[in-house]
């Protein structure tokens, strides 16, 4: 049964999960988490949501909750119930709404971990990521798109991030005020939906216009074949087609978010080293414009069979309802486009 506690920061019409800044400057856990179970349970914790890994929580007395807390997040709670050695929490929001506090024993001591469905099911790479500088760069500056939600922080690496709007991609590298490399981040659901609705095709076209670009996926490739709402073969074929069309923009499956973040860091560092080495070489050769090897932007994506079929019907050409179009239909469409093109 769900049990709610009185909100210590003023009533808001129902039970709420509260996250406040930990006022103790010496604590290694910078946040306080309060959940509405009983009179209210308070924990010190290391993050505001178990997005990439389970978060360690240290239970404290209710008196440690500040009189005037610095509230960072306040979310309505639909359900908060104890089930065995865990507390299940359902929040009143569309995304990131289900989590669980698990009471367990680690190294002979009682411990509490805050986990979500994502962190519970996510692949465990079971590897220690290196801390060595990528490409020997002491401090890599990475641009994070201002529209990016749940962005990478590169906390374990020597990185300085700045936020601003990018024309494409989610993470970018700028040299002499010019964007030379970007990485587009995709979760598996986002990858599949953008492939199906066609936006991925146009995104790759934009990425291909840059000197260096890639798409990183926070999942294993094998998970494509476990999809149940769309035929896996359709997705696999679509990705293969895009890779053939834009071979200069690799789509890299990195198993887990943690590894995708590491790959992004290493890729952008390598791009920085390449850009630093390329520009002096091109300047010595005297090629103009140097543009750091910028590739010619690819042609706009061609029409789909459905689009040409609709055009053919409107133009009075007989076509079937399904299947491939006859070569003369495609040629008629090309002829019509060339006649419409400006001289």
WOSULCOR-V394343 format. One record per helix or strand of 2 or more residues. SS is the DSSP state (2 for helix, 1 for strand). FROM is the first residue (numbers start at 1). TO is the last residue. If there is no record, write none. Layout:
ss: [SS/SS]
from: [FROM/FROM]
to: [TO/TO]
This chain:
ss: [1/1/1/1/2/1/1/1/1/2/2/1/1/1/1/2/2/1/2/2/1/2/2/2/2]
from: [16/31/41/55/62/71/86/98/109/117/134/140/159/171/178/188/199/212/221/232/249/257/291/305/327]
to: [21/35/45/60/64/83/91/106/116/121/136/145/164/175/186/196/208/217/226/245/253/285/293/314/340]
